[in-house]
Amino acid sequence: MAYDQELADRIRRLADAPDLTEKKMFGGLAFLIAGHMAIAASSQGGAMVRVDPQQSDALVATTTASLVVMRGRPMPGWLHVSSDDLLTDDQLTPWVERGTGYARSLPPKQ
């Protein structure tokens, strides 16, 4: 399944940052800040959002997000939000802000 291009367009518009770059990754379209992935339109549908790993459990408990699992291993700091929970900009904006905010907190990649 290809990523949702409309969702990618919405992420691009909402992030609207001069330091935002895009890269096709894992069948989806990732949005990066200083080389760090912030959020992606996932090939699995919905969005994959990078957050502070120490906030993962709290966000899973208090939102509709779930922890990303890769190759059978849970990945703290990476959350999946389904398309059904991103239908409006009001739903998507907090996730874009979380992802870009966390990516900006990391040192630039060399």
Phi, psi and omega per residue, in radians:
M1 nan 2.283 3.101
A2 -1.380 2.819 3.119
Y3 -1.253 2.789 -3.134
D4 -1.378 1.885 -3.085
Q5 -1.172 -0.560 3.091
E6 -1.142 -0.728 3.091
L7 -1.092 -0.741 3.107
A8 -1.054 -0.736 3.108
D9 -1.089 -0.701 3.136
R10 -1.177 -0.733 3.099
I11 -1.051 -0.828 -3.138
R12 -0.981 -0.803 -3.111
R13 -1.173 -0.746 -3.095
L14 -1.265 -0.618 3.137
A15 -1.244 -0.755 3.027
D16 0.540 1.060 -3.127
A17 -2.195 2.436 -3.123
P18 -1.127 -0.419 -3.121
D19 -1.618 0.156 -3.131
L20 -1.461 2.266 3.033
T21 -2.152 2.850 -3.117
E22 -2.158 2.548 3.121
K23 -2.655 2.324 3.059
K24 -1.296 2.190 -3.111
M25 -2.536 2.396 3.038
F26 0.941 0.559 -3.140
G27 1.414 -0.030 3.130
G28 -2.011 -2.992 3.088
L29 -2.088 1.991 -3.104
A30 -1.663 2.543 3.065
F31 -1.976 2.188 -3.017
L32 -2.092 2.598 3.030
I33 -2.130 2.133 -3.140
A34 0.887 0.634 3.102
G35 1.496 -0.063 3.139
H36 -1.780 2.265 3.093
M37 -1.127 2.325 3.136
A38 -1.871 -0.804 -3.092
I39 -2.769 2.669 3.132
A40 -2.490 2.527 2.904
A41 -1.387 1.962 -2.960
S42 -1.430 2.555 3.046
S43 -1.227 -0.238 3.088
Q44 -1.558 0.055 -3.045
G45 1.593 2.653 -3.137
G46 1.241 -2.716 -3.073
A47 -2.214 2.589 2.968
M48 -1.891 2.187 -3.020
V49 -2.098 2.337 3.080
R50 -1.601 2.264 -3.134
V51 -2.357 2.942 3.040
D52 -1.029 2.155 -3.121
P53 -0.962 -0.530 3.133
Q54 -1.247 -0.251 3.107
Q55 -1.718 -0.101 -3.059
S56 -0.950 -0.924 -3.077
D57 -1.069 -0.746 -3.134
A58 -1.137 -0.715 3.137
L59 -1.184 -0.670 3.086
V60 -1.125 -0.657 -3.117
A61 -1.281 -0.480 -3.000
T62 -1.978 -0.024 3.135
T63 -2.301 -3.056 3.103
T64 -1.555 0.039 -3.116
A65 -1.248 2.717 3.034
S66 -2.231 2.728 3.133
L67 -1.243 2.358 3.073
V68 -1.234 2.410 3.067
V69 -2.098 2.137 3.112
M70 -2.091 2.209 -3.127
R71 0.908 0.697 3.089
G72 1.410 0.009 -3.120
R73 -1.945 2.265 3.049
P74 -1.149 2.496 -3.065
M75 -2.069 1.496 3.088
P76 -0.961 2.414 -3.113
G77 1.693 -0.117 3.125
W78 -2.226 2.099 -3.098
L79 -2.086 2.588 3.042
H80 -1.912 2.322 3.072
V81 -2.113 2.193 -3.056
S82 -1.243 2.739 3.105
S83 -0.984 -0.655 -3.132
D84 -1.083 -0.399 -3.129
D85 -1.731 0.190 -3.131
L86 -2.296 0.530 -3.045
L87 -1.243 -0.506 -3.102
T88 -2.055 2.812 3.074
D89 -1.137 -0.539 3.087
D90 -1.107 -0.550 3.093
Q91 -1.388 -0.649 -3.068
L92 -1.366 -0.667 -3.035
T93 -0.916 -0.841 -3.128
P94 -1.047 -0.577 3.132
W95 -1.264 -0.704 3.074
V96 -1.074 -0.768 -3.132
E97 -1.143 -0.705 3.108
R98 -1.101 -0.837 -3.095
G99 -1.133 -0.830 -3.119
T100 -1.221 -0.620 3.116
G101 -1.112 -0.756 3.129
Y102 -1.189 -0.755 3.139
A103 -1.052 -0.666 3.122
R104 -1.180 -0.426 -3.138
S105 -1.347 -0.205 -3.110
L106 -1.567 2.629 3.098
P107 -1.161 2.534 3.136
P108 -1.010 2.489 3.065
K109 -1.302 2.541 -3.124
Q110 -1.601 nan nan
